[in-house]
């Protein structure tokens, strides 16, 4: 059974909203800077990058412009550029918690987990930030440091986040760490906690379904995969897992239907290896079914 690769990271708060409350005189007259902020607020991230770049070209001593351009670069998945901008901002104004958080996020998404851990650790020396604990836990999971990740997830929960969906995310990812450690009852408990807090959390349903299937509880597994698909109709892996559960339950027709849906979705998403493996399962099931029918 492959571990589901569903990890989510909290980005930094939209720091520019905070900074606008106490603008610096050097920035208050910068038309380009304010255009960049407006572009960020409306989701025009390429426009935001251009506007902040003009502001920086006019005066490179602008920590806030670099920090906000980092946010836009993150949204555009330009992680190297985001890291460079966050670093420039920190060089001018060290120990900015939001900038450290965002640079850590960029490092995480690039796969530089050690650097992501370092930035979140630096932040946590001065701020007990739920996002930093959670993001550091995710980086540790990526490095297969599951026990250490559990400590960070526990610390994140101890901060008592106000948003229930945030708490649900932490429970889901802590459940994945328990899953990796073969601590199945604890994993199921965490996925169930996540579902209780957020009934729209398809990751929790999917992952709990994987555990139920692994335990041989096919009825419960199928129910969870069905809910995950209802919440995310193009969830190829949920179709695949539900198809396997149907096959293990002896429901060949339902299994073939789900596996064909999974194969189609994998192909649409460009997941070639998953598509090929699913097609092989379909062929194997069809052959087994024909043999059984004589």
C-alpha positions, 0 to 999 in steps of 0.5 A, a space after each residue: 500500500 503506497 502512502 498517499 502523498 497529500 500534504 498541505 502547507 500554510 503560507 504566511 499570512 498576507 503580510 502586506 495587509 499588516 504592513 499597510 497599517 503602519 506604512 513607512 514614509 519612504 513607501 507611502 509615495 511609491 505608486 508602484 508599491 501600492 499598485 503591487 499591493 492592490 495586485 496581490 489583493 486581487 490575485 494578479 500575481 504577475 502584475 504584482 511582481 512587475 509593480 514591486 520590481 519597478 519599486 525596487 529598481 527605483 530604490 533597492 532599500 525596500 524590505 517590504 517590497 522584496 517581502 511582498 514580491 516574495 508572496 507573489 512569486 510563491 503564488 506563481 510557484 517561482 520558488 527560487 525567485 521567492 527565496 531570493 526576495 525573502 533573503 533580500 528582505 531579511 538582509 535589510 530587516 532581520 527576524 521578520 517572522 512572516 518573511 521567514 515563514 514564507 521563505 521556509 515554505 519556498 524551501 519546502 516546495 523546492 524540496 530543500 527540507 533542511 533549509 525549511 526546517 532551519 527557517 521555521 526553527 529560527 522563527 520559533 525561537 522568538 514566536 510560538 507560531 502554529 504555522 511554523 510548527 506545522 510546516 516544520 512537521 511537514 518538512 520532517 515527514 518529508 525527511 521521514 523523521 516521523 517521530 520528530 514530526 509528531 512532536 511539532 504537530 503536537 506543539 501546533 495543536 497546543 497553540 489552540 488554533 482558532 480555525 477548525 479547518 486549520 486544526 483539521 489539517 494538523 490532525 490529518 497530517 499527524 494521522 499520516 505520520 502515525 500511518 507511516 509509523 504503522 500506528 494504525 489506531 492513532 492514525 484512524 483516530 486523527 483522521 476521524 478527528 479531522 472529519 469531525 472538525 471539517 466534514 469537507 476534508 477529502 484527504 482525511 476520508 481518503 486516508 482513513 479509507 486507505 487504512 480501513 482497506 489495509 485492515 480488511 474493513 472493505 465496507 468502511 473503506 468503500 464508504 470513505 472513498 465514496 465520500 472523498 470522490 463526492 468531495 473531489 470528483 476527479 480524485 483518481 487515487 480514490 477511484 483506484 483504491 475503491 476499485 481495489 476494495 471492490 475487487 477484494 470484496 468480490 465485486 468485479 463489475 464495480 471494481 472494473 468500473 472504478 479502475 477504468 475511471 481511475 485510469 482515465 483520470 490518471 491519463 488526463 492528469 498526465 500521471 503516466 506510471 499510475 495510468 500504466 499500473 492501473 491498466 495492468 490491474 484492469 487487465 489482470 482483473 478481466 483475466 481473472 474474471 474470464 477464468 472464473 466464468 470458465 
